[in-house]
Amino acid sequence: MPSTLGSSIIDRLVPVIDRIRGTIHPKAGDRQWNVTVVRRTWPSGKRGDSSGGPPTTVELLLDPQPRVQFNDVEYEMKAQGRAEEGTCVVSEISLKYSEDQLAPQNLAAGVEFYYKLTDAMGQNIPARHYVPAKPPAPDREMNMGWEVLLKRRQVNG
């Protein structure tokens, strides 16, 4: 469910801020990533278990494109090979979204929730998957949007 904006000056400016960000950043080409929030539900009630059939996936593309900053992303050697690990911060997420859309508190059994970052600028960068590392925080002073810290995660399927 989307957030319910109030009548404060900031709340009334959200559509204006979104329109400006949705116009300027695509023209500038400075936002490398499309950010999609993904909920995947497994009919068996167990994550990753396809015995009850294929999962149902619902995706929410965040619009306008938020800002993505990688922190400590690096390669870590694992038994199966090299894996990318680390965190990133996604900020300037529109205040039109609710906290539950960005990081639900209680997920039912068999429901996965993660963020999918896909290349928006044609460099053929493979999709990257992240999960919230802490609750999203609304920033109404500097960035006028939600900010969420994400931790890298490998996704199968």
C-alpha positions as CSV (number, residue, x, y, z in Angstrom):
1,M,0.0,0.0,0.0
2,P,1.4,3.4,-1.0
3,S,2.1,6.0,1.7
4,T,-0.5,8.6,2.6
5,L,1.1,12.0,2.3
6,G,-0.1,14.8,4.6
7,S,-0.6,18.5,4.0
8,S,2.9,19.7,5.0
9,I,4.9,21.7,2.6
10,I,7.3,18.7,2.1
11,D,4.4,16.3,1.4
12,R,2.9,18.7,-1.1
13,L,6.3,19.0,-2.8
14,V,6.8,15.2,-3.3
15,P,5.1,15.1,-6.8
16,V,7.2,18.1,-7.8
17,I,10.4,16.6,-6.5
18,D,9.6,13.3,-8.2
19,R,8.9,15.0,-11.5
20,I,12.2,17.0,-11.4
21,R,14.2,13.8,-10.6
22,G,12.3,11.9,-13.2
23,T,13.2,14.5,-15.8
24,I,16.7,15.6,-14.9
25,H,18.4,12.3,-14.1
26,P,17.4,10.4,-17.3
27,K,18.6,13.4,-19.4
28,A,21.9,13.6,-17.5
29,G,22.4,9.9,-17.6
30,D,23.7,9.9,-14.1
31,R,21.6,7.0,-12.6
32,Q,23.2,3.7,-13.6
33,W,20.7,1.5,-11.9
34,N,17.0,0.6,-12.2
35,V,15.9,-0.4,-8.7
36,T,13.1,-3.0,-8.4
37,V,11.6,-4.3,-5.2
38,V,10.7,-8.0,-5.6
39,R,8.3,-10.2,-3.6
40,R,8.5,-13.9,-4.5
41,T,5.9,-16.3,-3.0
42,W,6.5,-20.0,-3.1
43,P,3.2,-22.1,-3.1
44,S,4.8,-24.8,-0.9
45,G,5.2,-22.3,1.9
46,K,9.0,-22.9,1.9
47,R,11.4,-20.5,0.2
48,G,13.1,-22.1,-2.7
49,D,10.9,-25.2,-2.7
50,S,9.2,-25.6,-6.1
51,S,7.4,-28.8,-5.1
52,G,4.1,-26.9,-4.9
53,G,4.7,-25.2,-8.3
54,P,6.6,-22.2,-9.5
55,P,6.8,-19.1,-7.4
56,T,4.6,-16.0,-8.0
57,T,6.8,-12.9,-8.4
58,V,5.5,-9.3,-8.0
59,E,8.0,-6.6,-8.9
60,L,7.7,-2.8,-8.1
61,L,10.1,-0.6,-10.2
62,L,11.0,2.4,-8.0
63,D,10.2,5.6,-10.0
64,P,11.9,8.0,-10.3
65,Q,15.2,6.2,-10.3
66,P,16.8,6.4,-6.9
67,R,20.4,7.1,-6.2
68,V,22.6,4.0,-5.6
69,Q,25.9,4.3,-3.8
70,F,28.1,1.2,-3.3
71,N,30.0,1.1,0.0
72,D,32.2,-1.8,0.7
73,V,31.5,-4.1,-2.2
74,E,34.3,-6.5,-3.0
75,Y,34.9,-10.0,-4.2
76,E,35.2,-12.7,-1.6
77,M,36.6,-16.2,-2.5
78,K,34.2,-19.0,-1.7
79,A,34.4,-22.8,-2.3
80,Q,32.2,-22.4,-5.4
81,G,34.2,-19.4,-6.7
82,R,34.3,-15.7,-6.5
83,A,31.2,-14.0,-5.0
84,E,30.5,-10.3,-4.7
85,E,29.8,-9.2,-1.1
86,G,29.1,-5.9,0.6
87,T,26.5,-3.2,1.0
88,C,25.0,-0.3,-0.9
89,V,22.8,2.7,0.1
90,V,19.7,3.4,-2.0
91,S,18.6,7.0,-1.4
92,E,16.3,9.6,-2.9
93,I,13.5,7.0,-3.0
94,S,10.2,8.8,-3.4
95,L,8.2,9.5,-0.3
96,K,5.2,8.2,-2.2
97,Y,6.2,4.7,-1.2
98,S,5.5,3.3,2.2
99,E,7.9,1.6,4.6
100,D,6.0,-1.7,4.0
101,Q,6.7,-1.5,0.3
102,L,10.4,-0.9,0.9
103,A,11.0,-3.4,3.7
104,P,8.0,-5.3,5.0
105,Q,8.1,-6.1,8.7
106,N,6.4,-9.5,8.7
107,L,6.8,-11.8,5.7
108,A,4.6,-14.9,5.6
109,A,6.2,-18.3,5.3
110,G,7.4,-18.9,1.8
111,V,7.8,-15.3,0.8
112,E,11.1,-13.8,-0.3
113,F,11.7,-10.1,-0.4
114,Y,14.7,-8.5,-2.1
115,Y,15.9,-5.6,-4.2
116,K,17.0,-6.2,-7.8
117,L,19.4,-3.7,-9.4
118,T,19.6,-3.8,-13.1
119,D,21.7,-1.8,-15.6
120,A,19.8,1.2,-16.9
121,M,22.5,2.5,-19.2
122,G,23.5,-0.3,-21.6
123,Q,26.8,-1.5,-20.1
124,N,25.4,-5.1,-19.9
125,I,26.1,-5.3,-16.1
126,P,24.4,-8.4,-14.7
127,A,21.6,-7.9,-12.2
128,R,22.5,-7.6,-8.6
129,H,20.3,-8.7,-5.7
130,Y,20.2,-7.2,-2.2
131,V,18.2,-7.4,1.0
132,P,17.5,-4.7,3.5
133,A,20.2,-4.6,6.2
134,K,18.2,-2.3,8.4
135,P,14.8,-0.5,8.3
136,P,14.4,2.3,5.7
137,A,14.6,5.8,7.0
138,P,12.8,8.8,5.6
139,D,15.0,11.8,5.1
140,R,12.9,14.9,4.9
141,E,15.8,17.4,5.4
142,M,18.5,16.7,2.9
143,N,17.5,14.1,0.3
144,M,13.7,14.4,0.5
145,G,13.2,10.7,0.2
146,W,13.6,7.3,1.8
147,E,17.1,5.8,2.4
148,V,17.7,2.1,2.8
149,L,20.9,0.2,3.5
150,L,21.1,-3.0,1.5
151,K,23.3,-6.1,1.9
152,R,24.4,-8.2,-1.2
153,R,22.7,-11.5,-1.6
154,Q,23.0,-14.3,-4.1
155,V,19.6,-15.2,-5.6
156,N,18.8,-18.5,-7.4
157,G,16.1,-18.7,-10.0
